[in-house]
Amino acid sequence: MTEHLPLILATFLLAGMVKGVVGLGLPTIAVGLLGLVMAPLQAAALLIIPSMVTNIWQLCDGRSPLPMLRRLWPMLLGILFGTLLVAALLQSLDLPGATRWLGIALVVYALLGLAKVHFRVERAKEGWLSPVIGAITGAITAVTGVFVIPAVPYLQAIGLEKDDLVQALGLSFSVSTLALAAALGHSGELLQPTVLGVSALALLPALLGMAAGQWLRKRISAERFKRWFFVGLLLLGSDLALRGLF
């Protein structure tokens, strides 16, 4: 893993910058790019410390997260349950076809973003739909290390205001990161000193990238940046899907 250290640091710098501009994308970019040279869940193990710290940063906006927690707890519980259950069933990070599934997940996410598909979920349906969305997100997280599908489209569909959406994304990503850490820790992958050391080292470029992204957000069109972000994800996901297929 240390032989890929320059790529790892550069990847987290870029991923942090994307998160700073659009409010998400750090795990997607990091696992996607590192998936080119290692198994997706090995890349996800490096994500734990940078993702957790940047999510806490995103949550610290001066408002209490308790109201959002009361609304989203069924989804968050579903994420935890889905991640741990599927990880326990897999019992291995070397899942055949994991790279292909990672690529497919990135392609789906990119296409939804580029098409600007807007779903709408009525408040009355959240009670039963929220845990289902959470469980599916957790299952995909356990296989690919990416926790955006279908959680992000769902959170965008329940009618949250901009600041509430950012807070909701922070909560969802934090729980997903903790669940992934528990799954990887149980498998022994996360407990390796080398992995923990590199993950801690990746925190610095992630924070620097996030600060740079927040600076850039005030000077560029976030909408245009997001469009190119999704185009990049589509190309990366296509490459990973084809690489896993052939």
C-alpha positions in Angstrom: 0.0 0.0 0.0 2.8 2.4 0.8 4.1 2.1 -2.8 0.9 4.0 -3.8 1.4 6.8 -1.3 1.9 9.7 -3.8 -1.3 8.6 -5.6 -3.2 8.3 -2.3 -2.2 11.8 -1.1 -3.0 13.4 -4.4 -6.3 11.6 -4.5 -7.4 12.9 -1.1 -6.3 16.4 -2.0 -8.6 16.3 -5.0 -11.4 14.5 -3.2 -11.2 17.1 -0.3 -11.4 20.0 -2.8 -14.5 18.5 -4.5 -16.2 18.1 -1.1 -15.3 21.7 -0.3 -17.0 23.0 -3.4 -20.1 20.8 -3.7 -20.5 19.4 -0.1 -19.9 15.8 -1.1 -17.8 13.5 -3.2 -14.8 12.7 -0.9 -15.5 9.0 -0.5 -16.7 8.7 -4.1 -13.6 10.3 -5.6 -11.2 8.6 -3.2 -12.5 5.0 -3.6 -13.1 5.5 -7.3 -9.6 6.6 -8.1 -7.8 4.3 -5.7 -10.0 1.5 -7.0 -7.8 1.7 -10.1 -4.9 0.2 -8.2 -6.4 -1.7 -5.3 -9.6 -3.5 -4.2 -12.5 -1.1 -3.5 -12.8 -2.0 0.2 -9.0 -1.7 0.7 -9.3 1.8 -0.7 -12.3 2.4 1.6 -10.2 1.4 4.7 -8.0 4.4 3.9 -11.1 6.6 3.8 -12.1 6.1 7.5 -10.1 8.9 9.2 -10.3 11.6 6.5 -14.0 10.9 5.9 -14.9 11.0 9.6 -13.1 14.2 10.3 -14.4 16.1 7.2 -17.9 14.9 8.0 -17.7 16.3 11.5 -16.4 19.6 10.0 -19.4 19.6 7.7 -21.8 19.0 10.7 -20.3 21.8 12.8 -22.4 24.6 11.4 -23.6 26.0 14.7 -26.9 24.2 14.7 -28.0 21.1 16.7 -28.2 17.9 14.7 -30.8 16.5 17.0 -33.9 17.6 14.9 -32.4 16.1 11.8 -31.3 13.0 13.7 -34.9 12.5 14.9 -36.2 12.6 11.3 -33.5 10.4 9.7 -32.8 7.8 12.4 -34.7 5.0 10.5 -32.4 5.6 7.5 -29.3 5.8 9.6 -30.2 2.6 11.4 -30.8 0.9 8.1 -27.4 2.0 6.8 -25.8 0.5 9.9 -27.7 -2.7 9.7 -27.2 -3.1 5.9 -23.5 -2.5 6.0 -22.8 -4.8 8.9 -25.1 -7.6 7.7 -23.7 -7.7 4.1 -20.1 -7.3 5.4 -20.7 -10.3 7.7 -22.1 -12.4 4.8 -19.2 -11.5 2.5 -16.5 -12.3 5.1 -13.9 -11.1 2.6 -12.6 -7.9 1.1 -11.6 -9.7 -2.1 -15.1 -10.0 -3.4 -15.1 -11.1 -7.0 -16.5 -8.4 -9.2 -16.3 -5.7 -6.5 -14.5 -3.3 -9.0 -17.2 -3.8 -11.5 -20.0 -3.1 -9.0 -18.1 0.0 -7.8 -17.9 1.2 -11.5 -21.6 0.6 -12.0 -22.5 2.5 -8.8 -20.4 5.5 -9.9 -22.0 5.4 -13.4 -25.5 5.4 -12.0 -24.7 8.2 -9.6 -23.1 10.3 -12.4 -26.0 9.7 -14.8 -28.5 10.8 -12.1 -26.5 13.9 -11.4 -26.0 14.9 -15.1 -29.7 14.2 -15.9 -30.7 16.4 -12.9 -33.3 13.8 -12.0 -35.4 15.2 -9.2 -37.4 12.6 -7.2 -40.0 13.7 -4.7 -40.9 11.7 -1.6 -43.9 12.7 0.5 -43.3 13.1 4.2 -45.9 10.4 5.0 -43.9 7.8 3.1 -40.6 8.5 4.9 -41.6 6.1 7.7 -41.3 2.9 5.6 -39.1 4.2 2.8 -36.3 5.6 5.0 -35.1 2.3 6.5 -35.3 0.6 3.1 -33.1 3.3 1.5 -30.7 3.0 4.4 -30.4 -0.8 4.2 -29.8 -0.6 0.4 -27.2 2.1 0.9 -25.5 0.0 3.6 -25.4 -3.1 1.3 -23.8 -1.1 -1.5 -21.3 0.4 1.0 -20.3 -3.1 2.2 -19.6 -4.2 -1.4 -18.1 -1.0 -3.0 -17.0 1.3 -0.1 -19.1 4.1 -1.6 -22.1 5.3 0.4 -23.9 7.8 -1.9 -26.5 5.5 -3.7 -29.4 5.7 -3.0 -29.0 7.8 0.1 -28.0 11.1 -1.6 -30.9 11.1 -4.2 -33.3 10.2 -1.4 -32.1 13.0 0.9 -32.5 15.4 -2.1 -36.0 14.1 -2.6 -37.5 14.7 0.8 -37.5 18.5 0.4 -34.7 19.7 2.7 -33.5 23.2 2.5 -29.9 23.8 1.4 -28.4 24.0 5.0 -30.6 21.1 6.2 -29.5 19.0 3.2 -25.8 19.6 4.0 -26.4 18.6 7.6 -28.3 15.5 6.6 -25.5 14.5 4.2 -23.0 14.9 7.0 -25.1 12.7 9.3 -25.6 10.0 6.6 -21.9 10.0 5.7 -20.8 9.9 9.3 -23.0 6.9 10.1 -21.9 5.2 6.9 -18.2 5.8 7.8 -18.7 4.4 11.3 -20.5 1.3 9.9 -17.8 0.8 7.3 -15.1 1.1 10.0 -16.8 -1.5 12.2 -17.1 -3.9 9.2 -13.5 -3.4 8.2 -12.3 -3.6 11.8 -14.2 -6.9 12.2 -12.5 -8.3 9.1 -9.1 -7.2 10.4 -8.3 -4.9 7.4 -8.7 -1.7 9.3 -6.6 -2.9 12.3 -3.4 -3.1 10.3 -1.0 -0.4 11.5 0.1 0.5 8.0 -3.5 1.1 6.9 -4.3 3.3 10.0 -1.1 5.2 9.5 -1.7 6.0 5.8 -5.4 6.9 6.6 -4.2 9.4 9.2 -1.6 10.7 6.8 -4.3 11.2 4.1 -6.2 13.5 6.5 -3.9 16.4 5.9 -4.3 16.6 2.1 -8.1 16.0 2.5 -8.4 19.0 4.9 -6.2 21.2 2.7 -8.3 20.2 -0.3 -11.5 20.9 1.5 -10.3 24.4 2.6 -9.2 25.1 -1.0 -12.6 23.9 -2.2 -14.5 26.2 0.2 -12.4 29.1 -1.1 -13.1 28.1 -4.7 -16.8 27.8 -4.1 -17.0 31.6 -3.6 -15.2 32.3 -6.9 -16.5 29.7 -9.4 -19.9 28.4 -10.5 -20.7 25.5 -8.2 -23.2 24.2 -10.7 -20.6 24.1 -13.5 -18.1 22.5 -11.2 -20.7 19.9 -10.2 -21.4 19.1 -13.9 -17.7 18.4 -14.6 -17.6 16.4 -11.3 -20.3 14.1 -12.6 -18.7 13.8 -16.1 -15.4 12.8 -14.4 -17.3 10.2 -12.3 -19.0 8.8 -15.4 -15.7 8.3 -17.1 -14.1 6.8 -14.0 -17.0 4.6 -13.3 -17.1 3.4 -16.9 -13.4 2.5 -16.8 -13.9 0.6 -13.5 -16.9 -1.3 -14.8 -15.2 -2.3 -18.0 -12.0 -3.2 -16.1 -14.0 -5.4 -13.7 -15.8 -7.0 -16.6 -12.8 -7.9 -18.8 
